[in-house]
């Protein structure tokens, strides 16, 4: 990642402020932060007793689970498209 393309975006997730540094557009970073915040609220609403670390880990696990399911769906879809092209 080149220094010239990096930008700083300040976001709020679960009532804490974070500065994200990267090459993605600010709008994308804000969307990602908003989705993480929503997921954390959803998990906390169902598990009021969780401390911040446990909440963060459960959010990461849930998010990665969703990602892997989508990746598998994409691979299946790509496979079916390739079979139809034959």
DANOR-V419694 format. One record per residue. SS is DSSP state (h for helix, s for strand, l for the rest). PSI is psi in whole degrees, -180 to 180 (999 if undefined). Layout:
ss->{SS & SS}
psi->{PSI & PSI}
This chain:
ss->{l & l & l & l & l & l & s & s & s & s & s & s & s & l & l & s & s & s & s & s & s & s & l & l & l & h & h & h & h & h & h & h & h & h & h & h & h & h & h & h & h & h & h & h & h & h & l & l & l & l & l & h & h & h & h & h & h & h & h & h & h & h & h & h & h & h & h & h & h & h & h & h & h & h & h & h & h & h & h & h & h & h & h & h & h & l}
psi->{121 & 147 & -33 & -33 & -13 & 141 & 157 & 132 & 127 & 128 & 164 & 127 & 122 & 49 & 24 & 145 & 134 & 144 & 118 & 129 & 126 & -172 & -12 & 151 & 148 & -39 & -37 & -45 & -42 & -39 & -47 & -46 & -40 & -41 & -39 & -44 & -45 & -46 & -41 & -42 & -42 & -46 & -41 & -37 & -33 & -16 & 74 & -23 & -8 & 137 & 172 & -43 & -45 & -40 & -43 & -42 & -44 & -36 & -45 & -43 & -46 & -42 & -43 & -37 & -47 & -43 & -47 & -38 & -44 & -39 & -42 & -42 & -42 & -45 & -42 & -44 & -45 & -41 & -41 & -33 & -42 & -37 & -37 & -28 & -15 & 999}
